[in-house]
């Protein structure tokens, strides 16, 4: 097995080397390290490597957040003998919350871990292994990333406040497996392969990464006071069992979503923003091999 550790190359991610490289030096694995050069570079690198080494058994380890993981996972779709893993160093590494009791910062635990097949979401030409979302919640992430780049404190708290003021009212047409799911004004929509997104919001508590479906959550527009009452239930995932919350939230399992609007839709694909007026979103069943760390000892 050859290991390739793909590190988010942004200037603010230099701390990853300080934690990761000493672990690699102590390990006995066959490895190399690659630092990404910008958005989309991880996918390009992985695809080119796979083209030149089709028969080699390789694990590509995404060292960053959800966005880095999805870029790397996108590169191995349709390949043989290739797997993807995550070391959670991102501002949002919520995909790792799907696997409680495992250390996503330990090279040793990862090497001694196990593999499983995982579904992945395709959004036009982009891929999401975690959650794709648009509307109010995507703008929270969009603004939060903007504030991180500006060096602001509490970036996602600031982003949420801004989205509350300006992005709760949207007019989307959302077709789920051939049936229209949105009626009237819509606040947000999440398409979840996994359960958590953002700063560990449990948006899809019933989602499974290997069941052949993603969970679709649509929230109708509601008064601010109603949203604030429901906010904590949404954050913890308790909203799915609340009769009151069901007046606002609709959810179902599906394999295909068509989303369109007269205005641009800012789709957040595992933390990376893609803008278009129409998105065709599909579930690719068990399209990637995922390596996860061993359970914590003791």
RONU-225224 format. One record per residue (C-alpha): z, y, x; residue in three letters. Coordinates in Angstrom, 2 decimals. Last residue first. Example, Ala and Ser with C-alpha at 12.3 -4.5 7.8 and 13.67 -1.06 7.14 Angstrom:
+---------+---------+---------+------+
|       Z |       Y |       X | code |
+---------+---------+---------+------+
|    7.14 |   -1.06 |   13.67 |  SER |
|    7.80 |   -4.50 |   12.30 |  ALA |
+---------+---------+---------+------+
This chain:
+---------+---------+---------+------+
|       Z |       Y |       X | code |
+---------+---------+---------+------+
|   25.77 |    1.43 |   -9.93 |  UNK |
|   22.25 |    1.78 |   -8.54 |  UNK |
|   19.96 |    4.31 |  -10.21 |  UNK |
|   16.99 |    2.65 |  -11.88 |  UNK |
|   13.98 |    2.14 |   -9.59 |  UNK |
|   11.58 |    5.05 |   -9.29 |  UNK |
|    8.42 |    5.16 |  -11.46 |  UNK |
|    4.82 |    4.23 |  -10.65 |  UNK |
|    2.22 |    5.04 |  -13.32 |  UNK |
|   -1.09 |    3.23 |  -13.69 |  UNK |
|   -3.51 |    5.38 |  -15.66 |  UNK |
|   -5.78 |    4.92 |  -18.71 |  UNK |
|   -3.31 |    3.07 |  -20.91 |  UNK |
|   -5.14 |    4.33 |  -24.05 |  UNK |
|   -7.04 |    7.58 |  -23.60 |  UNK |
|   -5.87 |    9.84 |  -26.44 |  UNK |
|   -8.32 |   12.55 |  -27.44 |  UNK |
|   -8.29 |   16.34 |  -27.89 |  UNK |
|  -11.39 |   18.33 |  -28.81 |  UNK |
|  -10.58 |   21.99 |  -28.29 |  UNK |
|  -12.33 |   25.00 |  -29.79 |  UNK |
|  -12.02 |   28.75 |  -29.24 |  UNK |
|  -11.22 |   28.32 |  -25.54 |  UNK |
|   -8.50 |   29.20 |  -23.01 |  UNK |
|   -6.86 |   26.80 |  -20.54 |  UNK |
|   -3.33 |   27.46 |  -19.27 |  UNK |
|   -1.57 |   25.08 |  -16.86 |  UNK |
|    2.00 |   24.01 |  -17.67 |  UNK |
|    1.29 |   20.46 |  -18.75 |  UNK |
|   -1.90 |   21.59 |  -20.50 |  UNK |
|   -1.01 |   24.89 |  -22.16 |  UNK |
|   -3.79 |   25.75 |  -24.60 |  UNK |
|   -4.44 |   29.45 |  -25.09 |  UNK |
|   -6.65 |   29.46 |  -28.17 |  UNK |
|   -9.14 |   32.32 |  -28.15 |  UNK |
|   -9.74 |   33.96 |  -31.50 |  UNK |
|  -11.87 |   32.65 |  -34.36 |  UNK |
|   -9.83 |   29.46 |  -34.13 |  UNK |
|  -10.30 |   25.76 |  -33.49 |  UNK |
|   -8.31 |   22.58 |  -32.90 |  UNK |
|   -9.78 |   19.10 |  -33.33 |  UNK |
|   -7.24 |   16.32 |  -32.79 |  UNK |
|   -7.74 |   12.60 |  -32.06 |  UNK |
|   -5.46 |    9.59 |  -31.52 |  UNK |
|   -2.67 |   10.20 |  -34.04 |  UNK |
|    1.05 |   10.01 |  -34.72 |  UNK |
|    2.49 |   12.46 |  -37.25 |  UNK |
|    4.48 |   15.66 |  -37.47 |  UNK |
|    5.01 |   18.56 |  -39.85 |  UNK |
|    7.58 |   21.25 |  -39.13 |  UNK |
|    8.52 |   24.19 |  -41.37 |  UNK |
|    9.88 |   22.67 |  -44.60 |  UNK |
|   10.64 |   19.56 |  -42.52 |  UNK |
|   13.30 |   21.61 |  -40.72 |  UNK |
|   15.38 |   21.79 |  -43.90 |  UNK |
|   15.20 |   18.05 |  -44.40 |  UNK |
|   16.44 |   17.53 |  -40.84 |  UNK |
|   15.78 |   14.20 |  -39.13 |  UNK |
|   12.79 |   15.36 |  -37.03 |  UNK |
|   14.64 |   18.60 |  -36.22 |  UNK |
|   17.16 |   16.73 |  -34.05 |  UNK |
|   14.79 |   16.92 |  -31.08 |  UNK |
|   17.32 |   18.82 |  -28.96 |  UNK |
|   15.23 |   21.99 |  -28.59 |  UNK |
|   13.94 |   21.75 |  -32.15 |  UNK |
|   17.44 |   21.53 |  -33.56 |  UNK |
|   18.41 |   24.49 |  -31.37 |  UNK |
|   15.56 |   26.61 |  -32.74 |  UNK |
|   16.01 |   25.81 |  -36.41 |  UNK |
|   18.32 |   28.71 |  -37.26 |  UNK |
|   16.29 |   31.02 |  -35.00 |  UNK |
|   13.08 |   30.01 |  -36.77 |  UNK |
|   14.58 |   30.69 |  -40.17 |  UNK |
|   15.76 |   34.16 |  -39.04 |  UNK |
|   12.32 |   34.92 |  -37.64 |  UNK |
|   10.58 |   34.25 |  -40.93 |  UNK |
|    8.29 |   31.19 |  -40.93 |  UNK |
|    4.79 |   30.36 |  -39.75 |  UNK |
|    4.10 |   26.66 |  -40.03 |  UNK |
|    5.04 |   24.34 |  -37.18 |  UNK |
|    2.69 |   21.50 |  -36.24 |  UNK |
|    3.82 |   18.49 |  -34.18 |  UNK |
|    1.29 |   15.83 |  -33.19 |  UNK |
|    2.63 |   12.71 |  -31.47 |  UNK |
|    0.22 |   10.86 |  -29.20 |  UNK |
|   -0.92 |    7.32 |  -29.84 |  UNK |
|   -1.76 |    4.14 |  -27.88 |  UNK |
|    1.88 |    3.07 |  -27.53 |  UNK |
|    2.22 |    3.56 |  -23.75 |  UNK |
|    3.71 |    7.04 |  -23.27 |  UNK |
|    5.96 |    6.75 |  -26.30 |  UNK |
|    6.78 |    9.74 |  -28.54 |  UNK |
|    9.70 |    9.54 |  -30.98 |  UNK |
|   11.71 |   12.47 |  -29.59 |  UNK |
|    8.67 |   14.78 |  -29.59 |  UNK |
|    9.71 |   18.38 |  -28.85 |  UNK |
|   12.71 |   17.53 |  -26.69 |  UNK |
|   12.79 |   20.87 |  -24.87 |  UNK |
|   13.53 |   20.26 |  -21.18 |  UNK |
|   12.62 |   23.69 |  -19.79 |  UNK |
|    9.05 |   23.39 |  -20.94 |  UNK |
|    8.20 |   19.94 |  -22.26 |  UNK |
|    9.92 |   16.75 |  -23.31 |  UNK |
|    8.96 |   13.59 |  -25.22 |  UNK |
|    5.81 |   12.12 |  -23.64 |  UNK |
|    2.25 |   11.87 |  -24.95 |  UNK |
|    2.78 |   15.00 |  -27.02 |  UNK |
|    0.29 |   17.19 |  -28.84 |  UNK |
|    2.16 |   20.37 |  -29.73 |  UNK |
|    1.16 |   22.96 |  -32.35 |  UNK |
|    2.59 |   26.41 |  -32.95 |  UNK |
|    3.27 |   29.20 |  -35.45 |  UNK |
|    0.61 |   28.46 |  -38.03 |  UNK |
|   -0.59 |   30.69 |  -40.85 |  UNK |
|   -2.09 |   28.95 |  -43.87 |  UNK |
|   -2.52 |   25.19 |  -44.06 |  UNK |
|   -2.64 |   23.06 |  -40.90 |  UNK |
|   -2.95 |   19.26 |  -40.88 |  UNK |
|   -6.59 |   18.84 |  -41.94 |  UNK |
|   -7.53 |   15.18 |  -41.97 |  UNK |
|  -10.16 |   13.54 |  -39.72 |  UNK |
|   -7.73 |   11.99 |  -37.22 |  UNK |
|   -5.87 |   15.32 |  -37.05 |  UNK |
|   -7.85 |   18.48 |  -37.88 |  UNK |
|   -6.15 |   21.75 |  -36.91 |  UNK |
|   -7.71 |   25.08 |  -37.94 |  UNK |
|   -5.58 |   27.77 |  -36.36 |  UNK |
|   -4.56 |   31.22 |  -37.63 |  UNK |
|   -1.59 |   32.37 |  -35.58 |  UNK |
|    1.59 |   34.39 |  -36.19 |  UNK |
|    4.47 |   33.70 |  -33.78 |  UNK |
|    2.82 |   35.31 |  -30.77 |  UNK |
|    3.99 |   38.92 |  -30.34 |  UNK |
|    7.76 |   39.29 |  -30.65 |  UNK |
|    8.81 |   35.69 |  -30.27 |  UNK |
|    6.31 |   35.29 |  -27.42 |  UNK |
|    7.99 |   38.10 |  -25.51 |  UNK |
|   11.45 |   36.62 |  -26.04 |  UNK |
|   10.25 |   33.18 |  -24.93 |  UNK |
|    8.68 |   34.58 |  -21.78 |  UNK |
|   11.86 |   36.40 |  -20.81 |  UNK |
|   13.86 |   33.18 |  -21.22 |  UNK |
|   11.13 |   31.39 |  -19.28 |  UNK |
|   11.32 |   33.81 |  -16.35 |  UNK |
|   15.12 |   33.96 |  -16.00 |  UNK |
|   14.83 |   36.36 |  -13.03 |  UNK |
|   11.48 |   37.94 |  -12.23 |  UNK |
|    9.59 |   37.12 |   -9.04 |  UNK |
|    6.22 |   38.30 |  -10.35 |  UNK |
|    4.79 |   34.80 |   -9.96 |  UNK |
|    7.74 |   33.46 |  -11.95 |  UNK |
|    7.18 |   36.14 |  -14.61 |  UNK |
|    3.58 |   34.98 |  -15.11 |  UNK |
|    4.71 |   31.37 |  -15.33 |  UNK |
|    7.15 |   32.35 |  -18.08 |  UNK |
|    4.48 |   34.34 |  -19.93 |  UNK |
|    2.21 |   31.30 |  -20.11 |  UNK |
|    5.09 |   28.96 |  -20.90 |  UNK |
|    6.31 |   31.05 |  -23.83 |  UNK |
|    2.65 |   31.59 |  -24.79 |  UNK |
|    2.23 |   27.84 |  -25.12 |  UNK |
|    5.24 |   27.72 |  -27.43 |  UNK |
|    3.96 |   30.38 |  -29.82 |  UNK |
|    0.51 |   28.88 |  -30.22 |  UNK |
|   -0.83 |   25.97 |  -28.20 |  UNK |
|    0.48 |   22.72 |  -26.76 |  UNK |
|   -0.48 |   19.86 |  -24.46 |  UNK |
|    2.38 |   17.54 |  -23.50 |  UNK |
|    2.94 |   14.94 |  -20.74 |  UNK |
|    0.01 |   13.10 |  -19.15 |  UNK |
|   -2.38 |   15.96 |  -19.85 |  UNK |
|   -6.03 |   16.03 |  -18.81 |  UNK |
|   -8.67 |   18.75 |  -18.86 |  UNK |
|  -12.39 |   18.49 |  -19.71 |  UNK |
|  -12.05 |   19.05 |  -23.49 |  UNK |
|   -8.37 |   18.10 |  -23.81 |  UNK |
|   -7.94 |   14.49 |  -22.63 |  UNK |
|   -4.48 |   13.00 |  -23.19 |  UNK |
|   -3.13 |   10.15 |  -21.04 |  UNK |
|   -1.68 |    6.77 |  -21.89 |  UNK |
|    0.52 |    5.04 |  -19.35 |  UNK |
|    0.48 |    1.59 |  -17.75 |  UNK |
|    3.57 |    0.57 |  -15.84 |  UNK |
|    4.64 |    0.28 |  -12.21 |  UNK |
|    7.99 |   -0.39 |  -10.56 |  UNK |
|   10.34 |    1.20 |   -8.06 |  UNK |
|   11.35 |    0.31 |   -4.51 |  UNK |
|    9.01 |    2.93 |   -3.03 |  UNK |
|   10.22 |    5.45 |   -5.61 |  UNK |
|   13.89 |    4.79 |   -4.93 |  UNK |
|   13.28 |    5.25 |   -1.19 |  UNK |
|   11.31 |    8.47 |   -1.69 |  UNK |
|   14.17 |    9.96 |   -3.70 |  UNK |
|   13.71 |   13.17 |   -5.73 |  UNK |
|   12.81 |   11.55 |   -9.05 |  UNK |
|   16.10 |    9.67 |   -9.20 |  UNK |
|   16.16 |    7.40 |  -12.24 |  UNK |
|   18.87 |    7.24 |  -14.91 |  UNK |
|   16.77 |    8.75 |  -17.65 |  UNK |
|   13.02 |    8.05 |  -17.66 |  UNK |
|   11.42 |   10.39 |  -20.22 |  UNK |
|   13.29 |   13.21 |  -18.49 |  UNK |
|   10.84 |   12.85 |  -15.56 |  UNK |
|    8.12 |   14.47 |  -17.67 |  UNK |
|   10.31 |   17.58 |  -17.80 |  UNK |
|    9.40 |   18.71 |  -14.31 |  UNK |
|    9.12 |   22.39 |  -15.19 |  UNK |
|    9.81 |   24.71 |  -12.25 |  UNK |
|    8.48 |   21.84 |  -10.18 |  UNK |
|   10.02 |   19.63 |   -7.50 |  UNK |
|   10.09 |   16.32 |   -9.36 |  UNK |
|    8.65 |   13.60 |   -7.16 |  UNK |
|    6.01 |   11.99 |   -9.34 |  UNK |
|    3.90 |    8.86 |   -9.14 |  UNK |
|    0.24 |    7.94 |   -9.64 |  UNK |
|   -1.50 |    4.60 |   -9.17 |  UNK |
|   -4.79 |    3.36 |   -7.74 |  UNK |
|   -6.04 |   -0.21 |   -7.42 |  UNK |
|   -8.97 |    0.47 |   -9.78 |  UNK |
|  -10.27 |    3.83 |  -11.00 |  UNK |
|  -11.14 |    5.10 |  -14.50 |  UNK |
|   -8.60 |    7.93 |  -14.51 |  UNK |
|   -7.35 |    8.35 |  -10.93 |  UNK |
|   -8.09 |   12.08 |  -10.51 |  UNK |
|   -6.62 |   13.09 |  -13.85 |  UNK |
|   -3.27 |   11.63 |  -12.75 |  UNK |
|   -3.21 |   13.99 |   -9.73 |  UNK |
|   -3.87 |   17.06 |  -11.86 |  UNK |
|   -1.37 |   15.82 |  -14.45 |  UNK |
|    1.39 |   15.41 |  -11.88 |  UNK |
|    0.73 |   18.84 |  -10.36 |  UNK |
|    1.02 |   20.44 |  -13.79 |  UNK |
|    4.21 |   18.56 |  -14.70 |  UNK |
|    5.99 |   19.81 |  -11.59 |  UNK |
|    5.70 |   19.43 |   -7.84 |  UNK |
|    5.24 |   16.55 |   -5.43 |  UNK |
|    2.55 |   14.37 |   -7.06 |  UNK |
|    2.58 |   10.98 |   -5.33 |  UNK |
|   -0.80 |    9.24 |   -5.07 |  UNK |
|   -0.28 |    5.49 |   -4.71 |  UNK |
|   -3.13 |    3.70 |   -2.99 |  UNK |
|   -4.47 |    0.14 |   -2.93 |  UNK |
|   -7.85 |    0.41 |   -1.20 |  UNK |
|  -11.00 |   -0.97 |   -2.84 |  UNK |
|  -12.67 |    2.31 |   -3.85 |  UNK |
|  -11.83 |    4.24 |   -0.66 |  UNK |
|  -14.56 |    6.93 |   -0.40 |  UNK |
|  -14.80 |    7.57 |   -4.16 |  UNK |
|  -11.02 |    7.35 |   -4.54 |  UNK |
|  -10.52 |   10.01 |   -1.86 |  UNK |
|  -13.06 |   12.30 |   -3.54 |  UNK |
|  -11.34 |   11.88 |   -6.90 |  UNK |
|   -7.88 |   12.48 |   -5.43 |  UNK |
|   -8.93 |   15.66 |   -3.58 |  UNK |
|  -10.72 |   17.14 |   -6.60 |  UNK |
|   -7.78 |   16.44 |   -8.90 |  UNK |
|   -5.29 |   17.98 |   -6.45 |  UNK |
|   -7.54 |   21.03 |   -5.97 |  UNK |
|   -7.54 |   21.93 |   -9.66 |  UNK |
|   -5.58 |   25.15 |   -9.18 |  UNK |
|   -5.21 |   26.07 |   -5.52 |  UNK |
|   -5.21 |   24.77 |   -1.94 |  UNK |
|   -3.12 |   21.63 |   -2.38 |  UNK |
|   -1.04 |   20.34 |    0.52 |  UNK |
|   -1.78 |   16.75 |    1.60 |  UNK |
|    0.66 |   14.35 |    3.25 |  UNK |
|   -0.04 |   10.89 |    4.67 |  UNK |
|    1.71 |    7.55 |    4.31 |  UNK |
|    2.14 |    3.98 |    5.52 |  UNK |
|    5.75 |    3.23 |    4.63 |  UNK |
|    8.69 |    2.67 |    6.96 |  UNK |
|   10.83 |    5.55 |    5.74 |  UNK |
|   13.03 |    7.81 |    7.86 |  UNK |
|   10.20 |   10.26 |    8.61 |  UNK |
|    9.26 |   10.27 |    4.93 |  UNK |
|   12.77 |   11.33 |    3.92 |  UNK |
|   12.76 |   14.10 |    6.56 |  UNK |
|    9.39 |   15.31 |    5.18 |  UNK |
|   10.53 |   15.54 |    1.55 |  UNK |
|   13.42 |   18.00 |    1.49 |  UNK |
|   12.17 |   20.66 |    3.91 |  UNK |
|    8.56 |   20.09 |    2.84 |  UNK |
|    9.46 |   20.82 |   -0.79 |  UNK |
|   11.09 |   24.13 |    0.20 |  UNK |
|    7.61 |   25.50 |    0.88 |  UNK |
|    6.96 |   25.62 |   -2.86 |  UNK |
|    7.10 |   29.43 |   -3.26 |  UNK |
|    3.98 |   29.82 |   -1.12 |  UNK |
|    1.96 |   27.54 |   -3.36 |  UNK |
|    0.70 |   24.32 |   -1.79 |  UNK |
|    1.94 |   21.91 |   -4.43 |  UNK |
|    2.44 |   18.78 |   -2.37 |  UNK |
|    0.32 |   15.65 |   -2.64 |  UNK |
|    2.08 |   12.70 |   -1.01 |  UNK |
|   -0.44 |    9.96 |   -0.24 |  UNK |
|    0.98 |    6.44 |    0.02 |  UNK |
|   -0.99 |    3.43 |    1.28 |  UNK |
|    0.00 |    0.00 |    0.00 |  UNK |
+---------+---------+---------+------+
